[in-house]
Amino acid sequence: MPGPDNETDWPRPARLTVGVISAGRVGSALGAALERAGHVVTAVAAISEASLDRARTRLPDTPVRPAVEVAAGAELLILAVPDTELEGLVRGLAASDVSFRSRIVLHTSGAQGIGVLAPLAARGAICLAIHPAMTFTGHEGDVDRLISACFGITAPDEVGFAIAQSLVLEIGGEPVHVPEANRTLYHAALAHGANHLVTLVNDAVAALSHALDGQGLLDQDAAAGVPQRILAPLLSAALDNALRYGDAALTGPVARGDADAVARHLRVLEQDDTRIAASYRALSLRTAQRIGASPELIEQLEELQ
């Protein structure tokens, strides 16, 4: 992004005092990213040892305060608690003596829109849902991952969307509008892709480990990482091709209509791990459906369900 002295730099919003509840993986990363952009995180709420450690590491100059005190001192309040805690936190804040008039309150939940913030909107807050479409590990690289990440934004009106868009652009992200009614579907799509990809990869690693049976390298101390090293370039290319070319990127026995190969795969996977076999079968069927494979192959996979 252009620097603040660049003549082409877009107008930057006023510097805001920011409060973060809580210093989890997402909240601490967003707080650090906003400080990089020139805002000031004045207080953060943290309870667990992991959250306290992240607060000390990512926001070393920011005091840890109770949630109500964090809210009282913030022009921009970030609610980065788990989905199961969000509604209760909002009710508690709305019942407090804190004035929310003209304060910006945003939550980072992917599945929820601005409806959950209604009690604070009734108190005069500008309420936004801003969800980074990114996975967070709690490690140092999380803040850098926000740069160029997309953020799903839901806002009550154009003014709210403009505020959310400015905040996202400031930290280097890309704002994407998500209608209120579609937040759960939006989140389901992300979870299906990211979370299940991890499961799929780890199942492939497990099966390949059994196939190699400890072989692959003469140095047995190094052999532990062989499945990952075999899969890394293959899966990276497959993901890149899938994002570029869609179903046209597909290769393998289902794409070729090779029912015999699929059946052989299923036989050996059943012997190795019935749970991986069930996953292979389900994904083979979905793959066949997506590409319009032969009715015979689809029928065979349906019968095996």
C-alpha positions in Angstrom: 0.0 0.0 0.0 1.2 3.6 -0.6 2.7 5.3 2.4 1.0 8.2 4.1 3.2 10.8 2.4 2.4 9.5 -1.1 0.1 11.9 -3.0 -2.0 8.9 -4.3 -2.6 7.6 -0.8 -6.3 7.2 -0.1 -7.7 9.2 2.8 -6.9 7.5 6.0 -9.6 7.4 8.8 -8.9 9.2 12.0 -6.7 7.3 14.5 -8.8 5.4 16.9 -8.4 4.1 20.4 -9.0 0.4 20.2 -10.2 -2.2 22.8 -9.9 -5.9 22.2 -12.0 -8.6 23.9 -10.3 -11.0 24.0 -6.6 -11.6 23.2 -7.2 -14.9 21.5 -5.5 -15.9 18.2 -7.8 -13.6 16.1 -8.2 -10.7 18.5 -4.5 -10.3 19.3 -3.6 -10.5 15.6 -6.1 -7.9 14.6 -5.0 -5.6 17.5 -1.4 -5.9 16.4 -2.4 -5.2 12.7 -4.4 -2.1 13.7 -1.4 -0.8 15.7 0.8 -1.2 12.7 -1.7 0.9 10.8 -1.4 3.7 13.4 -4.3 3.0 15.8 -3.7 2.6 19.5 -4.9 -0.5 21.4 -5.5 1.0 24.8 -6.7 -2.1 26.6 -7.3 -5.8 26.1 -9.2 -8.4 28.0 -7.5 -11.8 28.5 -8.1 -14.6 31.0 -6.4 -17.8 30.0 -2.6 -18.1 30.2 -2.4 -18.5 26.5 -4.3 -15.3 25.9 -2.3 -13.4 28.5 0.9 -14.6 26.8 -0.4 -13.5 23.4 -1.3 -10.1 24.9 2.2 -9.7 26.3 3.9 -10.8 23.0 1.7 -9.0 20.4 0.6 -6.0 22.4 3.4 -5.5 25.0 2.4 -1.9 25.8 -1.3 -2.6 26.3 -2.7 -3.1 29.8 -5.0 -6.1 30.5 -8.3 -4.9 31.9 -11.8 -6.4 32.6 -14.1 -6.4 29.6 -16.3 -3.5 30.7 -13.2 -1.3 31.3 -11.8 -2.3 27.8 -15.1 -1.2 26.3 -15.3 2.1 28.3 -12.0 3.4 26.8 -12.4 2.3 23.2 -13.7 4.2 20.2 -13.4 0.9 18.3 -14.3 -2.2 20.3 -13.3 -5.6 18.8 -15.2 -8.6 20.2 -13.1 -11.6 19.2 -14.6 -14.2 21.6 -15.8 -17.7 20.4 -19.2 -17.8 18.8 -20.7 -19.5 21.9 -19.7 -16.6 24.1 -20.6 -13.7 21.8 -24.3 -13.3 22.6 -23.7 -13.4 26.3 -20.8 -10.9 26.1 -23.0 -8.5 24.0 -25.9 -8.7 26.6 -23.5 -8.0 29.4 -21.9 -5.0 27.7 -25.3 -3.6 26.8 -26.4 -3.9 30.4 -23.4 -2.0 31.7 -23.0 1.7 32.3 -20.7 2.2 29.4 -21.9 4.7 26.8 -21.9 3.1 23.3 -23.2 6.1 21.4 -21.2 6.5 18.2 -18.7 3.9 19.2 -17.7 1.3 16.6 -18.3 -2.3 17.8 -17.3 -5.2 15.6 -17.2 -8.9 16.1 -15.0 -11.4 14.2 -17.4 -14.3 14.0 -17.8 -15.8 10.5 -21.1 -17.4 11.1 -22.9 -14.5 12.6 -23.9 -11.1 11.2 -24.8 -7.9 12.9 -28.0 -9.2 14.4 -26.2 -10.5 17.4 -25.0 -7.0 18.1 -28.6 -5.6 18.3 -28.5 -4.8 22.0 -25.4 -2.6 21.4 -26.9 -1.0 18.3 -29.9 -0.1 20.5 -27.4 1.8 22.8 -26.2 3.8 19.8 -23.2 1.8 18.7 -22.2 1.4 15.0 -22.2 -2.3 14.7 -20.2 -4.3 12.2 -19.3 -8.0 11.5 -15.8 -8.3 10.1 -14.4 -11.8 9.7 -10.9 -12.5 8.4 -11.1 -15.5 6.0 -7.9 -16.9 7.3 -6.7 -19.6 9.7 -4.8 -18.6 12.8 -2.3 -20.7 14.7 -1.4 -18.3 17.5 2.2 -17.9 16.2 4.0 -14.8 14.9 3.0 -15.2 11.3 -0.7 -14.7 12.0 -0.4 -10.9 11.8 1.4 -11.1 8.4 -1.3 -13.5 7.1 -3.9 -10.7 7.5 -2.2 -8.8 4.7 -3.9 -9.7 1.4 -6.5 -11.9 3.2 -10.2 -11.3 2.4 -12.5 -10.1 5.1 -16.2 -11.0 5.1 -18.0 -7.7 6.0 -21.6 -7.2 7.1 -22.8 -3.7 8.0 -26.2 -2.1 8.6 -25.8 0.6 5.9 -23.4 2.2 3.5 -21.8 4.3 6.2 -21.1 1.2 8.3 -19.7 -0.6 5.2 -17.4 2.3 4.4 -16.0 2.3 8.0 -15.5 -1.5 7.8 -13.9 -1.2 4.4 -11.5 1.5 5.5 -10.4 -0.6 8.5 -9.8 -3.7 6.4 -7.9 -1.7 3.7 -5.7 -0.1 6.3 -4.3 -3.4 7.5 -3.8 -4.6 3.9 -6.8 -6.9 3.6 -9.5 -7.1 0.9 -13.1 -6.3 2.0 -15.9 -8.5 0.7 -19.6 -7.9 1.3 -21.5 -10.8 2.8 -25.3 -10.3 3.2 -26.7 -10.7 6.7 -28.9 -13.7 5.7 -25.9 -15.5 4.1 -23.4 -15.4 6.9 -23.9 -19.0 8.0 -23.6 -20.3 4.4 -20.4 -18.1 4.0 -18.9 -19.6 7.1 -19.9 -23.1 6.2 -18.1 -22.8 2.8 -14.9 -21.6 4.5 -15.0 -24.3 7.2 -15.7 -27.0 4.6 -12.7 -25.9 2.5 -10.2 -25.1 5.2 -11.0 -27.5 8.1 -11.8 -30.5 6.0 -8.7 -29.9 3.9 -6.6 -30.4 7.0 -8.4 -33.7 7.8 -8.0 -34.9 4.2 -4.3 -34.1 4.1 -3.7 -35.8 7.4 -5.6 -38.9 6.3 -3.5 -39.0 3.2 -0.3 -38.7 5.3 -1.4 -41.5 7.5 -2.2 -43.9 4.6 1.0 -43.0 2.8 3.0 -43.6 6.0 1.5 -47.1 6.2 2.3 -47.7 2.5 5.9 -46.8 3.0 6.1 -48.8 6.2 9.0 -46.8 7.5 10.9 -46.9 4.2 11.7 -44.1 1.8 15.0 -42.9 3.2 18.1 -44.6 4.3 18.3 -42.3 7.3 15.4 -43.5 9.4 15.6 -40.4 11.6 14.6 -38.4 8.6 12.1 -40.8 7.3 9.3 -39.5 9.5 8.7 -36.6 7.2 8.8 -38.5 3.9 5.0 -38.6 3.4 4.7 -34.9 3.9 7.6 -34.3 1.5 6.0 -36.6 -1.1 2.6 -34.9 -0.8 3.6 -31.3 -0.5 4.4 -30.5 -4.1 1.5 -32.7 -5.3 -1.1 -31.1 -3.1 0.2 -27.6 -3.6 -0.2 -28.1 -7.3 -3.6 -29.6 -7.0 -4.9 -26.8 -4.8 -3.4 -24.2 -7.2 -5.0 -25.9 -10.2 -8.3 -26.3 -8.5 -8.5 -22.6 -7.6 -7.4 -21.6 -11.2 -9.3 -24.1 -13.3 -12.1 -25.6 -11.2 -13.3 -29.1 -12.1 -11.1 -29.1 -15.2 -8.1 -29.5 -12.8 -9.3 -32.9 -11.8 -7.2 -36.0 -12.5 -7.2 -39.6 -11.2 -9.4 -42.7 -11.5 -12.7 -41.0 -11.0 -12.0 -38.4 -13.7 -11.0 -41.3 -16.0 -14.1 -43.3 -15.1 -11.9 -46.1 -13.9 -14.2 -47.9 -11.6 -11.9 -50.9 -11.1 -9.1 -48.6 -9.8 -11.5 -47.0 -7.4 -12.7 -50.4 -6.1 -9.1 -51.5 -5.6 -8.3 -48.4 -3.7 -11.3 -48.9 -1.4 -10.3 -52.6 -0.8 -6.8 -51.7 0.5 -8.1 -48.6 2.4 -10.7 -50.8 4.2 -7.9 -53.1 5.3 -5.8 -50.2 6.5 -8.3 -47.9 8.1 -12.1 -48.1 7.6 -12.5 -44.5 8.5 -10.2 -43.3 5.8 -11.9 -45.7 3.4 -15.3 -44.1 4.2 -13.9 -40.6 3.5 -12.4 -41.7 0.2 -15.7 -43.3 -0.8 -17.7 -40.2 0.0 -15.3 -37.9 -1.7 -15.1 -40.1 -4.8 -18.9 -40.1 -5.0 -19.1 -36.3 -4.7 -16.3 -36.0 -7.3 -18.2 -38.2 -9.7 -21.3 -36.2 -9.2 -19.5 -32.9 -9.8 -18.0 -33.9 -13.1 -20.9 -35.9 -14.4 -19.2 -39.3 -14.4 -20.8 -42.3 -15.8 -24.1 -43.4 -14.1 -22.5 -46.9 -13.6 -19.6 -45.4 -11.5 -22.0 -43.2 -9.5 -24.3 -46.1 -8.9 -21.4 -48.3 -7.8 -20.2 -45.7 -5.3 -23.7 -45.1 -4.0 -24.1 -48.8 -3.4 -20.9 -48.8 -1.4 -22.1 -46.1 0.9 
